[in-house]
Amino acid sequence: MQIIAVLIPVSLFLGGLGLAAFFWMVKAGQFDDPEGDANRILRTDYDDHPKE
């Protein structure tokens, strides 16, 4: 029963850390992709020689 007293705070800390990382990534624009891969594959104006 004593291990529960350790595991609950550890799991809450890790969950909060993951939530903070998620909000940081959203604020940094990691999930901004107005023309995603789903739309890009359907387009016909592609370049056979893309820039390196």
N, C-alpha and C positions, 0 to 999 in steps of 0.2 A: 504494500500500500504506500510505502514511502517513495517508491519510484514514480508514482503518479504525481507527487509533489514536484518532481524534477521534470518529468516529461511534458506536463501541461505548460509551464512557462517557456520551455524550450520550443515547443511547437507553436505557441503564440508568437514568440520572437521570430522564428523562421517564417511564419505566415506574414507577419508585419513587414519583414525584410523583403519578401517576395512582392507584396503589395506596393511597397515603396519603390522597388525597382521597376514595377510595371508602370506606375504613374510617372516615374522619371523618363522611361522610354517613350511614353505617350507625349510628354512635354517636349522631348528632344526631337520628335517627328519620325520615330522609327516606323510607325505604322501608316504614314502618309504615302499613299501610292494611288494617285488619281487614275492612272492608266495601268492597271495591274496586268499580270501575266494572262489572266483570262481574256482580257480585251486585246492585248498585244498579239496573241496568237491568231486572232481572227482578222487582223489588219492585212491589207494587201500592199501597202506602201512600205516595204522593207528594203533594206540596203544589203546587197550581196557582199559588199566590202566594208564592214563597219570599222570605225576608228579604233585604233589600238590604245 
